[in-house]
Amino acid sequence: MTEPTTSETTRTALRVENATLVDGTGAAPIADAVVIADAGGTITYAGPAATAPPASGDAFTGRVIDAGGRTVLPGFFDCHTHLAYAHASPPGRRGELDPVLVTFDTATRMRQTLDAGITTARDLGGLATGYRTAVETGRIEGPRLHTAVRIISHTGGHADVRLPDGTDLSGGEMSELADTEDEARLAVRKVLRAGADLVKICATGGMGSPYDQPDDEGLLEEEIRAVVDECRRHGGKPVAAHAQGNAGILNAIRGGVTSIEHGYGLDDRALEMAGERGVFVVPTLSTVYAGINKATMEHYHYEKKVRWSGITKENISRAIEQGAKIALGTDAAVCPHGQNLMELSYLVDLGMDPMDAIVAGTRTAAELLGVADRLGTLAPGRVADLVICEGDPLADIGVLGDPANVVCVVQDGHVRKDTKGLLPSATPAGGRP
């Protein structure tokens, strides 16, 4: 018989008291709130203390977290990460590193991401499925993961990290190249064989790639349709499209993708089409606000960033104004790991209401990943993923961007982070041993 993991043996029922509840639905906050989860990690109550089940007697036999007036929110999502790569380290250089060190470094980045309040992450290129399994089985602690494994790109496209002689600098971990519809279908089959939860394609060029421009088109619309159809044939896997220039964005939307990643060149026509077809937009503003440093950036990267920074802010601001279905994603690796919720501040800076920004990182993100029936909101029947933060994020959304302000993280009912000793002992409520 397999021994249970440590986290499985230590999970108990939890009761969060003395909190302001922001439940992820967009509803008004509730002062003096209580959130209760059973020993299986499922929320049984989230609402005012006045109508909560009692914490004494036989009604509750778990452990109590006194939030001390702090804010409790759902665990957040980052819908666009690259956990296998260090910040500012070109993905193509990973093939030169010792794979054992890559594994340990990746685990460290996963821990940093979880500590920032991200309990679920979608990795869009470079992360093997073993990391997902390691989290699921309790071998390591990190966000629960959806991974695309590798990125489908055309030769010379955004995800082509091969040298002119054909040497793959990523060690085969970064991309699948496809230059015809048949090759696109084959590439999908290869990443699904590798265990991918979704498929990532390049519909345009990009900022950090040396061979192309963000306005360049990537896979042809017909090739994108082939990818989407192949995913349909294999369980309806979602398709995320790296898409920065507007022509490629339109190709991706017409091709049937699930989400537009970056979307820097979105125009009114693309926004209208995305709205009509229910396509999500993941703006990854952290890559825009992270700073442009000529001294540390490749010249081509620097020049593209300078040209596109203002365009991006203008277009994403309009997308927010027009009510695009926006989910939070950072492109962490391009920006620092472990500061994921800074993205909320950037959304607010471009015109999003703080509550709507929180919803983008919780409920809407859960909808994008197809898990809104279990995650993304604090309500009975949902999985007990929650964060407790200092301050009032509705008054100052920036408090969530500093991981030090995220003082407690609960994932699937397990307390993963507790920097303030909010859960000081194993003594259950009411003093029962």
Phi, psi and chi 1 to 4 in degrees:
 res  aa     phi    psi   chi1   chi2   chi3   chi4
   1 MET       -  134.6  179.6  176.5  176.8      -
   2 THR   -73.5  132.7  -57.3      -      -      -
   3 GLU   -70.5  140.3  -70.5  -65.7  -37.4      -
   4 PRO   -67.6  152.1   24.6  -32.8      -      -
   5 THR   -71.3  165.8   65.3      -      -      -
   6 THR   -58.6  -44.2  -59.9      -      -      -
   7 SER   -64.4  -33.5   57.4      -      -      -
   8 GLU   -66.9  -33.5  -72.9  173.1  -23.0      -
   9 THR   -82.4  -15.6   59.9      -      -      -
  10 THR  -106.4   -6.5   58.5      -      -      -
  11 ARG   -71.6  132.5 -177.9  168.6   60.8 -173.6
  12 THR  -134.1  172.3   63.5      -      -      -
  13 ALA   -61.8  146.2      -      -      -      -
  14 LEU  -127.8  148.1  -66.8  173.1      -      -
  15 ARG  -135.4  116.7  179.7 -174.7  179.5  100.4
  16 VAL   -97.0  122.6  179.0      -      -      -
  17 GLU  -120.3  165.5  -62.7 -178.7  -25.6      -
  18 ASN    57.9   49.0 -168.8   18.3      -      -
  19 ALA  -128.1  155.7      -      -      -      -
  20 THR   -94.2  123.3  -63.6      -      -      -
  21 LEU   -96.8  121.6  171.1   63.5      -      -
  22 VAL  -115.6  106.6  177.0      -      -      -
  23 ASP   -89.3   -0.1   66.4    8.1      -      -
  24 GLY    89.5   -7.0      -      -      -      -
  25 THR   -87.3  -14.2   67.1      -      -      -
  26 GLY    96.8   -3.9      -      -      -      -
  27 ALA   -68.8  158.0      -      -      -      -
  28 ALA   -58.8  146.4      -      -      -      -
  29 PRO   -63.8  154.4   23.1  -32.4      -      -
  30 ILE  -115.9  117.3  -61.3  173.8      -      -
  31 ALA   -77.0  155.2      -      -      -      -
  32 ASP    48.3   60.9 -169.6   19.3      -      -
  33 ALA  -104.8  164.5      -      -      -      -
  34 VAL  -132.8  138.8  168.5      -      -      -
  35 VAL  -125.0  128.5  178.2      -      -      -
  36 ILE  -122.7  134.8  -58.1  172.8      -      -
  37 ALA  -125.9  142.0      -      -      -      -
  38 ASP   -81.6  178.2   63.9   22.1      -      -
  39 ALA   -68.3  -12.5      -      -      -      -
  40 GLY   -89.9    2.1      -      -      -      -
  41 GLY    82.4   24.3      -      -      -      -
  42 THR  -112.1  134.9  -60.9      -      -      -
  43 ILE   -70.5  131.9  -64.6  172.2      -      -
  44 THR  -112.2  -17.1   59.0      -      -      -
  45 TYR  -156.7  140.4 -179.8   82.7      -      -
  46 ALA  -152.0  107.5      -      -      -      -
  47 GLY   174.9 -162.3      -      -      -      -
  48 PRO   -63.5  146.1  -18.7   31.0      -      -
  49 ALA   -62.8  -31.3      -      -      -      -
  50 ALA   -61.2  -28.7      -      -      -      -
  51 THR  -112.3   10.9   55.3      -      -      -
  52 ALA   -77.5  150.5      -      -      -      -
  53 PRO   -58.4  150.0  -23.2   33.5      -      -
  54 PRO   -65.9  155.0   22.6  -32.7      -      -
  55 ALA   -97.4    2.6      -      -      -      -
  56 SER  -122.8  176.1   57.7      -      -      -
  57 GLY    73.3 -146.8      -      -      -      -
  58 ASP   -95.0    1.7  -64.3  -32.7      -      -
  59 ALA   -74.2  -25.9      -      -      -      -
  60 PHE  -145.4  130.0 -178.4   72.4      -      -
  61 THR  -125.0   26.3   57.9      -      -      -
  62 GLY  -106.0 -152.9      -      -      -      -
  63 ARG  -111.8  146.6  -57.6  168.8   71.2 -171.9
  64 VAL  -107.4  132.3  174.3      -      -      -
  65 ILE  -106.9  116.8  -65.4  175.4      -      -
  66 ASP   -89.2  107.4 -177.5   -7.2      -      -
  67 ALA   -72.8  -11.6      -      -      -      -
  68 GLY    62.1   33.7      -      -      -      -
  69 GLY    83.6   -0.1      -      -      -      -
  70 ARG   -73.1  176.4  -62.1  176.0  178.2   88.7
  71 THR   -96.9  133.2  -55.8      -      -      -
  72 VAL  -110.5  132.7   59.3      -      -      -
  73 LEU  -134.7  166.8  -50.5   99.4      -      -
  74 PRO   -65.1  156.1  -16.1   29.2      -      -
  75 GLY   -59.3  140.2      -      -      -      -
  76 PHE   -90.0  164.7  -78.2   87.1      -      -
  77 PHE  -113.7  146.6  -70.6   66.7      -      -
  78 ASP  -119.9  110.7 -171.0  -25.1      -      -
  79 CYS   -87.3    3.8  -62.9      -      -      -
  80 HIS  -152.1   94.5 -168.5  130.8      -      -
  81 THR  -128.8  167.3   64.9      -      -      -
  82 HIS  -137.7   78.5  -65.2  -76.8      -      -
  83 LEU   -70.4  -19.5  -71.1  160.9      -      -
  84 ALA   -76.3   -6.4      -      -      -      -
  85 TYR  -122.3  140.3  -55.3  115.7      -      -
  86 ALA   -73.0  155.7      -      -      -      -
  87 HIS   -60.0  132.5  170.2   48.2      -      -
  88 ALA    66.3   13.6      -      -      -      -
  89 SER  -102.5  118.8  174.8      -      -      -
  90 PRO   -55.6  127.3  -22.6   32.6      -      -
  91 PRO   -52.8  -32.6  -26.3   34.4      -      -
  92 GLY   -66.7  -11.4      -      -      -      -
  93 ARG   -90.0   -4.3  -48.7  -49.7  -64.0 -175.3
  94 ARG   -64.9  -28.4 -162.0  178.4   78.8  174.0
  95 GLY   -62.7  -15.3      -      -      -      -
  96 GLU   -86.9   -7.7  -58.7  174.0   -1.4      -
  97 LEU   -97.2  156.1  -56.5  178.2      -      -
  98 ASP   -65.3  123.2 -174.4  -39.2      -      -
  99 PRO   -61.8  -27.0   19.0  -31.2      -      -
 100 VAL   -65.8  -43.8  174.7      -      -      -
 101 LEU   -65.8  -37.9  -59.8 -178.3      -      -
 102 VAL   -57.6  -43.1  170.2      -      -      -
 103 THR   -62.4  -47.1  -60.4      -      -      -
 104 PHE   -66.4  -40.1  -81.2  101.2      -      -
 105 ASP   -66.0  -37.7  -70.7  -13.9      -      -
 106 THR   -64.2  -42.6  -60.0      -      -      -
 107 ALA   -60.8  -37.8      -      -      -      -
 108 THR   -63.7  -43.1  -64.1      -      -      -
 109 ARG   -65.6  -34.6  -70.3 -172.9  -75.2  -89.4
 110 MET   -64.1  -41.0  -69.8  169.1   61.6      -
 111 ARG   -64.4  -43.6  177.1   79.8 -116.8 -172.5
 112 GLN   -60.5  -38.8  -68.8  170.8  -25.5      -
 113 THR   -67.5  -42.7  -57.2      -      -      -
 114 LEU   -62.2  -44.2  179.4   63.2      -      -
 115 ASP   -64.7  -22.3  -75.1  -12.8      -      -
 116 ALA   -78.7   -5.6      -      -      -      -
 117 GLY   106.2    6.1      -      -      -      -
 118 ILE   -93.2  105.8  -56.0  -62.3      -      -
 119 THR   -94.3  -12.1   54.8      -      -      -
 120 THR  -140.2  133.9  -54.1      -      -      -
 121 ALA  -135.7  148.4      -      -      -      -
 122 ARG  -113.6  114.0 -171.0  176.7   65.3  151.2
 123 ASP   -95.0  125.6 -167.5  -77.5      -      -
 124 LEU  -109.3   37.1  -67.8 -172.1      -      -
 125 GLY   147.4  118.6      -      -      -      -
 126 GLY   108.6  -10.1      -      -      -      -
 127 LEU  -104.3  120.5 -167.9   72.2      -      -
 128 ALA   -70.9  156.0      -      -      -      -
 129 THR   -70.2  -15.6   57.2      -      -      -
 130 GLY   -59.4  -31.5      -      -      -      -
 131 TYR   -67.3  -39.5  -67.2   98.5      -      -
 132 ARG   -59.7  -45.8  178.8 -170.7   65.9 -154.6
 133 THR   -65.9  -37.0  -56.4      -      -      -
 134 ALA   -61.8  -38.7      -      -      -      -
 135 VAL   -70.1  -45.4  172.1      -      -      -
 136 GLU   -60.8  -34.0  -69.4  173.6  -13.0      -
 137 THR   -96.2    2.5   56.5      -      -      -
 138 GLY    80.6   12.4      -      -      -      -
 139 ARG   -69.1  -37.3  -73.0  173.9  167.0   84.0
 140 ILE  -137.4  163.1   59.1  173.8      -      -
 141 GLU  -105.7  131.8  -67.6 -175.0    0.2      -
 142 GLY  -174.6 -180.0      -      -      -      -
 143 PRO   -62.5  145.9  -15.6   27.9      -      -
 144 ARG   -62.9  144.4   67.7  175.3   58.5   76.4
 145 LEU  -121.8  139.7  -65.9  167.2      -      -
 146 HIS  -114.2  129.7  -69.0 -155.0      -      -
 147 THR  -130.2  140.6  177.1      -      -      -
 148 ALA   -87.5   -8.8      -      -      -      -
 149 VAL    65.6  -71.7 -175.6      -      -      -
 150 ARG  -130.1  167.1  -66.3 -174.0  -67.2  -83.1
 151 ILE  -109.5  135.6  -55.3  168.3      -      -
 152 ILE   -91.4  122.0  -60.7  175.6      -      -
 153 SER  -139.1  158.5  170.9      -      -      -
 154 HIS   -86.4  164.9   70.7  -85.6      -      -
 155 THR   -58.8  127.2  -61.0      -      -      -
 156 GLY    80.3    4.7      -      -      -      -
 157 GLY   -83.4 -171.7      -      -      -      -
 158 HIS   -59.9  -35.2  179.0   60.3      -      -
 159 ALA  -100.3   12.8      -      -      -      -
 160 ASP   -86.3  104.0 -175.1   -6.7      -      -
 161 VAL  -107.3   29.5  -67.2      -      -      -
 162 ARG   -92.4  145.1  -69.9  156.9  176.1   80.2
 163 LEU   -73.4  163.8  -65.1  174.4      -      -
 164 PRO   -54.3  -27.4  -29.2   36.9      -      -
 165 ASP   -84.9    2.6   66.1    0.2      -      -
 166 GLY    96.5   -6.4      -      -      -      -
 167 THR   -64.1  126.3  -58.9      -      -      -
 168 ASP   -89.6  108.2 -174.7  -12.9      -      -
 169 LEU   -69.2  -15.5  -67.2  176.4      -      -
 170 SER   -89.9    0.2   75.4      -      -      -
 171 GLY    69.8   23.4      -      -      -      -
 172 GLY    83.5    7.9      -      -      -      -
 173 GLU   -97.1   -7.3  -60.4  -63.6  -33.5      -
 174 MET  -100.1  -44.5 -176.7   66.0  177.5      -
 175 SER  -145.6  158.9   62.0      -      -      -
 176 GLU  -118.0  126.8  -69.1  -75.6  -13.8      -
 177 LEU   -93.2  138.3  -62.4 -173.4      -      -
 178 ALA  -145.2  127.1      -      -      -      -
 179 ASP  -123.7    6.6  -65.3  -56.0      -      -
 180 THR  -143.5  169.5   67.1      -      -      -
 181 GLU   -62.1  -41.3  -68.6  179.8   43.1      -
 182 ASP   -64.2  -40.8  -74.3  -14.8      -      -
 183 GLU   -66.9  -33.3  -71.1  178.1   -0.1      -
 184 ALA   -63.8  -43.2      -      -      -      -
 185 ARG   -63.3  -42.6  -71.7 -174.9 -177.4  -84.7
 186 LEU   -63.0  -40.1  177.9   58.7      -      -
 187 ALA   -62.8  -40.9      -      -      -      -
 188 VAL   -59.3  -46.1  171.5      -      -      -
 189 ARG   -61.3  -36.2  -65.7  169.5 -172.9  175.4
 190 LYS   -67.4  -44.0  -73.9 -178.6  177.2  179.4
 191 VAL   -72.3  -32.4  -63.5      -      -      -
 192 LEU   -68.8  -36.6  -66.0 -178.0      -      -
 193 ARG   -60.8  -32.8 -179.1  179.9   63.5 -172.8
 194 ALA   -77.5   -2.2      -      -      -      -
 195 GLY    97.0   16.7      -      -      -      -
 196 ALA   -61.4  140.8      -      -      -      -
 197 ASP   -83.8  -23.1  -58.6  -69.7      -      -
 198 LEU  -152.1  171.6   73.5  154.5      -      -
 199 VAL  -116.6  133.7  170.3      -      -      -
 200 LYS  -111.3  131.2  164.2   83.9  173.6  -67.4
 201 ILE  -124.8  163.3   64.7  168.7      -      -
 202 CYS  -108.4  111.5  -71.8      -      -      -
 203 ALA   -92.9  -11.2      -      -      -      -
 204 THR  -145.5  174.4   71.2      -      -      -
 205 GLY   -72.4 -170.6      -      -      -      -
 206 GLY  -151.0 -174.7      -      -      -      -
 207 MET   -80.2  -47.5  -60.3  -71.7  177.5      -
 208 GLY   -89.5   -0.8      -      -      -      -
 209 SER   -93.8  137.6   44.3      -      -      -
 210 PRO   -79.5  -16.9   27.6  -33.8      -      -
 211 TYR   -95.5   -9.6  -51.6  122.4      -      -
 212 ASP  -143.6  179.5   54.8   30.3      -      -
 213 GLN  -121.8  155.5  -66.3  -69.2  -33.1      -
 214 PRO   -58.0  -27.7  -27.5   36.4      -      -
 215 ASP   -78.5  -16.5  -87.2  -32.1      -      -
 216 ASP   -64.9  142.3  -69.2   -7.7      -      -
 217 GLU   -83.1  147.3  -62.9  178.7   40.5      -
 218 GLY   -99.1 -119.8      -      -      -      -
 219 LEU   -58.5  143.4  -64.6 -172.8      -      -
 220 LEU   -66.5  155.5  -61.6  170.7      -      -
 221 GLU   -55.1  -40.1 -177.5  179.6  -30.1      -
 222 GLU   -65.4  -35.2  -67.0   76.5   13.1      -
 223 GLU   -69.9  -37.3  -66.7  163.9   -8.9      -
 224 ILE   -64.5  -41.9  -64.7  171.6      -      -
 225 ARG   -59.9  -39.1  -70.7 -176.4 -173.5  -81.8
 226 ALA   -64.1  -41.4      -      -      -      -
 227 VAL   -60.5  -50.0  167.1      -      -      -
 228 VAL   -61.4  -41.2  171.7      -      -      -
 229 ASP   -66.6  -39.5 -177.5   63.1      -      -
 230 GLU   -64.7  -37.5 -161.6   63.3   29.9      -
 231 CYS   -65.8  -38.8  -72.6      -      -      -
 232 ARG   -59.8  -40.2  176.8 -164.2   60.6   78.3
 233 ARG   -70.0  -15.4  -64.7  177.7   62.1 -110.4
 234 HIS  -121.2   60.2  -68.0   83.0      -      -
 235 GLY    83.0    8.2      -      -      -      -
 236 GLY    70.7   37.1      -      -      -      -
 237 LYS   -59.2  139.9  -68.7  -73.7 -164.7  -62.3
 238 PRO   -71.2  159.3   21.8  -28.9      -      -
 239 VAL  -125.2  122.3  179.0      -      -      -
 240 ALA  -103.3  132.2      -      -      -      -
 241 ALA  -114.7  115.0      -      -      -      -
 242 HIS   -62.1  116.0  164.6   98.7      -      -
 243 ALA  -151.6  111.8      -      -      -      -
 244 GLN  -111.2  -53.0  -65.0 -178.7   -7.1      -
 245 GLY   -74.6  151.5      -      -      -      -
 246 ASN   -67.9  -35.1 -164.1   59.3      -      -
 247 ALA   -60.8  -44.3      -      -      -      -
 248 GLY   -69.9  -33.1      -      -      -      -
 249 ILE   -60.2  -45.8  -69.7  171.8      -      -
 250 LEU   -63.5  -40.7  -69.4  170.1      -      -
 251 ASN   -58.7  -43.4  -73.7  -18.6      -      -
 252 ALA   -66.5  -43.5      -      -      -      -
 253 ILE   -65.2  -46.4  -64.4  172.3      -      -
 254 ARG   -63.7  -30.8  -74.1 -169.0  -65.3 -103.1
 255 GLY   -74.3  -13.5      -      -      -      -
 256 GLY   100.0   22.1      -      -      -      -
 257 VAL   -69.0  162.9  -56.7      -      -      -
 258 THR   -83.7  -39.4  -49.8      -      -      -
 259 SER  -143.8  147.4   64.1      -      -      -
 260 ILE  -100.0  118.7  -64.7  -63.5      -      -
 261 GLU   -94.4  126.5  -52.8  -62.5  -44.8      -
 262 HIS    86.1  -71.0  -45.6  -60.0      -      -
 263 GLY    64.3   29.0      -      -      -      -
 264 TYR   -61.8  -30.8  -60.1  153.6      -      -
 265 GLY   -98.4   13.4      -      -      -      -
 266 LEU   -49.7  126.1  -80.4  162.4      -      -
 267 ASP  -109.7 -178.9   69.4    0.1      -      -
 268 ASP   -61.1  -39.4  -71.8  -25.3      -      -
 269 ARG   -63.2  -43.6 -178.2 -175.9  177.2 -163.4
 270 ALA   -65.2  -40.4      -      -      -      -
 271 LEU   -63.0  -40.9  -74.0  170.1      -      -
 272 GLU   -64.2  -44.9 -177.9  178.7    1.5      -
 273 MET   -64.2  -41.4  -74.0  178.2   58.1      -
 274 ALA   -61.8  -42.6      -      -      -      -
 275 GLY   -64.0  -42.3      -      -      -      -
 276 GLU   -63.7  -34.4  -69.3  171.2  -11.1      -
 277 ARG  -101.7    3.1  -56.8 -177.1 -173.6 -151.4
 278 GLY    70.1   28.0      -      -      -      -
 279 VAL   -82.0  132.7  176.4      -      -      -
 280 PHE   -82.0  154.6  -67.6   80.6      -      -
 281 VAL  -121.2  128.0  177.6      -      -      -
 282 VAL  -117.9   96.4 -176.9      -      -      -
 283 PRO   -73.9  -20.0  -16.1   29.9      -      -
 284 THR    46.6   53.5   63.9      -      -      -
 285 LEU   -67.1  -19.5  -65.7  171.5      -      -
 286 SER   -58.3  -29.6  -65.7      -      -      -
 287 THR   -72.6  -21.6   66.2      -      -      -
 288 VAL   -88.0  -39.8  179.1      -      -      -
 289 TYR   -87.3   -9.3  -78.1   79.2      -      -
 290 ALA   -67.7  -12.1      -      -      -      -
 291 GLY   109.2  146.6      -      -      -      -
 292 ILE  -119.9  113.4  -58.0  173.1      -      -
 293 ASN  -123.0  106.3 -171.3  -22.7      -      -
 294 LYS   -60.6  -31.1 -172.1  174.2 -176.6  178.8
 295 ALA   -71.8  -25.9      -      -      -      -
 296 THR  -111.8   -5.8   59.9      -      -      -
 297 MET  -105.1  149.2  -61.3  171.3   70.8      -
 298 GLU   -60.2  146.4  -64.3  -75.2   -8.3      -
 299 HIS   -59.4  -39.4   71.4  -79.9      -      -
 300 TYR   -67.5  -36.8   57.9   83.1      -      -
 301 HIS   -66.1  -46.1 -165.4 -173.6      -      -
 302 TYR   -59.6  -46.6  171.9   78.6      -      -
 303 GLU   -64.4  -39.8  -69.6  172.0   -2.2      -
 304 LYS   -68.7  -40.5  -74.6 -172.8  -84.6 -171.0
 305 LYS   -62.2  -43.4  -78.4  -78.2 -168.9  178.3
 306 VAL   -60.4  -43.4  168.3      -      -      -
 307 ARG   -70.1  -33.8 -177.6  164.1   69.9   88.0
 308 TRP   -97.3  -12.7  -82.9   84.9      -      -
 309 SER   -59.0  -52.5  178.9      -      -      -
 310 GLY   -66.1  -39.3      -      -      -      -
 311 ILE   -59.4  -44.8  -64.3  170.4      -      -
 312 THR   -60.5  -49.7  -61.4      -      -      -
 313 LYS   -61.2  -40.5  -68.6  178.9 -179.7  179.5
 314 GLU   -64.4  -45.6  178.8 -179.5  -16.4      -
 315 ASN   -72.7  -40.0  -71.3  -23.4      -      -
 316 ILE   -70.0  -34.8  -60.4  -57.1      -      -
 317 SER   -59.3  -42.4  178.7      -      -      -
 318 ARG   -67.2  -37.3 -174.1  171.5   62.7 -107.8
 319 ALA   -61.9  -41.2      -      -      -      -
 320 ILE   -62.9  -46.3  -68.7  169.1      -      -
 321 GLU   -60.4  -37.2 -178.2 -178.8    2.2      -
 322 GLN   -87.4    3.9  -65.1 -173.4   14.4      -
 323 GLY    78.6   30.3      -      -      -      -
 324 ALA   -58.6  150.8      -      -      -      -
 325 LYS   -80.8   92.0 -169.5  155.8   49.2  169.7
 326 ILE  -100.5  130.1  -69.1  175.3      -      -
 327 ALA  -116.2  146.4      -      -      -      -
 328 LEU   -74.5  131.7 -173.9  145.4      -      -
 329 GLY  -155.1  151.1      -      -      -      -
 330 THR  -117.2  -25.5   62.3      -      -      -
 331 ASP    66.6   34.6 -149.4    0.7      -      -
 332 ALA   -53.3  134.8      -      -      -      -
 333 ALA   117.2  -51.0      -      -      -      -
 334 VAL   -66.2  -40.4  177.6      -      -      -
 335 CYS  -108.5  168.4   59.4      -      -      -
 336 PRO   -63.7  146.0  -23.4   33.9      -      -
 337 HIS   -75.2  154.3  -66.9  -81.1      -      -
 338 GLY    78.9    7.8      -      -      -      -
 339 GLN  -126.5   32.4  -60.1  176.8   14.6      -
 340 ASN   -58.0  -37.0  -50.7   66.7      -      -
 341 LEU   -80.6    3.1  -65.9 -175.5      -      -
 342 MET   -60.1  -27.4  -73.2  -67.4  -67.2      -
 343 GLU   -55.2  -33.2 -176.8   77.7   14.7      -
 344 LEU   -59.7  -42.1  -62.5  167.8      -      -
 345 SER   -63.7  -36.4  -64.1      -      -      -
 346 TYR   -70.7  -37.4  -53.1  143.8      -      -
 347 LEU   -62.2  -42.6  -70.3  167.8      -      -
 348 VAL   -66.7  -38.6  170.6      -      -      -
 349 ASP   -60.0  -30.1 -173.2   58.9      -      -
 350 LEU   -94.2   11.4  -66.3 -173.9      -      -
 351 GLY   115.2   -2.6      -      -      -      -
 352 MET   -79.5  139.2 -171.9  174.5  -80.6      -
 353 ASP   -65.1  142.3  179.7   84.0      -      -
 354 PRO   -54.4  -39.8  -29.3   36.8      -      -
 355 MET   -64.5  -40.5 -179.4   67.4   84.1      -
 356 ASP   -65.9  -34.5  -69.8  -21.6      -      -
 357 ALA   -64.7  -41.8      -      -      -      -
 358 ILE   -62.3  -42.1  -69.9  168.9      -      -
 359 VAL   -62.6  -37.8  170.9      -      -      -
 360 ALA   -60.2  -33.1      -      -      -      -
 361 GLY   -90.8   -2.1      -      -      -      -
 362 THR  -127.4  -87.4   53.7      -      -      -
 363 ARG   -61.1  -48.7 -173.5 -172.6   67.1 -170.4
 364 THR   -65.4  -40.6  -55.5      -      -      -
 365 ALA   -61.7  -39.5      -      -      -      -
 366 ALA   -64.0  -36.4      -      -      -      -
 367 GLU   -63.8  -42.8  -68.9  169.8   -4.5      -
 368 LEU   -59.5  -41.6  169.4   56.6      -      -
 369 LEU   -83.5   -1.8  -89.0   63.2      -      -
 370 GLY    74.0   26.5      -      -      -      -
 371 VAL  -125.2   21.2  -65.2      -      -      -
 372 ALA   -67.3  -16.9      -      -      -      -
 373 ASP   -76.0  -12.3   60.7  -30.0      -      -
 374 ARG  -123.0  -30.0  -59.9 -175.9  -67.2  112.2
 375 LEU  -133.4  166.7  -62.1  165.0      -      -
 376 GLY    98.3  -16.4      -      -      -      -
 377 THR  -140.3  156.9   53.0      -      -      -
 378 LEU  -102.0  100.0  -62.0 -179.4      -      -
 379 ALA  -154.8  155.4      -      -      -      -
 380 PRO   -54.6  135.4  -28.4   36.7      -      -
 381 GLY    94.5  -15.6      -      -      -      -
 382 ARG   -84.7  158.3  -60.6  -64.0 -166.2  -92.1
 383 VAL   -68.1  141.9  173.7      -      -      -
 384 ALA   -79.3   75.7      -      -      -      -
 385 ASP  -107.8  119.8  -87.7   24.2      -      -
 386 LEU  -154.3  157.6   57.0   91.1      -      -
 387 VAL  -127.1  149.0  -58.6      -      -      -
 388 ILE  -119.2  128.2  -60.7  173.3      -      -
 389 CYS  -125.9  154.2   76.3      -      -      -
 390 GLU   -69.7  149.2  -59.5  -78.3    8.2      -
 391 GLY    76.3 -173.2      -      -      -      -
 392 ASP  -115.6  102.3  178.1    3.4      -      -
 393 PRO   -66.5  -17.8   23.6  -33.0      -      -
 394 LEU   -76.5  -25.1  -63.2  177.0      -      -
 395 ALA   -89.6  -32.7      -      -      -      -
 396 ASP  -144.7   92.4  177.6   11.1      -      -
 397 ILE   -61.8  -20.9 -165.9   67.8      -      -
 398 GLY   -64.6  -18.7      -      -      -      -
 399 VAL   -62.3  -30.9  -60.1      -      -      -
 400 LEU   -75.3  -20.0  -76.1  165.7      -      -
 401 GLY   -74.0  -16.2      -      -      -      -
 402 ASP   -99.6  112.0 -177.6   -7.3      -      -
 403 PRO   -56.4  -23.5  -24.1   33.9      -      -
 404 ALA   -65.5  -24.9      -      -      -      -
 405 ASN   -83.0  -13.4  -69.9  -32.2      -      -
 406 VAL   -88.6   93.3  177.7      -      -      -
 407 VAL   -89.5  -18.1  -61.5      -      -      -
 408 CYS  -146.4  133.6 -175.2      -      -      -
 409 VAL  -127.7  124.7  176.8      -      -      -
 410 VAL  -115.8  130.5  176.5      -      -      -
 411 GLN  -130.2  119.8 -179.1 -170.5   46.5      -
 412 ASP    55.1   34.4 -164.8   26.4      -      -
 413 GLY    85.2   -7.6      -      -      -      -
 414 HIS   -92.6  133.6  -57.5  -78.0      -      -
 415 VAL   -79.2  110.3  178.6      -      -      -
 416 ARG   -94.0  -26.9  -56.9  -60.8 -164.1 -166.6
 417 LYS  -145.9  135.8  177.6 -176.9 -178.9 -177.7
 418 ASP  -154.6   84.1  179.8   12.9      -      -
 419 THR   -81.6  -13.0   59.6      -      -      -
 420 LYS  -109.0    7.8  -62.8  -67.1 -176.0  179.8
 421 GLY    62.9   37.8      -      -      -      -
 422 LEU   -69.1  -23.1  -56.7 -176.7      -      -
 423 LEU  -116.5   79.0 -167.2   65.0      -      -
 424 PRO   -73.6  -21.8   26.5  -34.0      -      -
 425 SER  -152.7  175.0   72.8      -      -      -
 426 ALA   -89.5    7.4      -      -      -      -
 427 THR   -70.8  123.3  -56.3      -      -      -
 428 PRO   -68.2  169.1  -15.7   28.8      -      -
 429 ALA   -59.4  144.2      -      -      -      -
 430 GLY    80.5    3.0      -      -      -      -
 431 GLY    82.6    7.5      -      -      -      -
 432 ARG   -75.3  138.9  -64.9 -179.3  -61.8  -82.9
 433 PRO   -74.1      -   26.1  -33.7      -      -
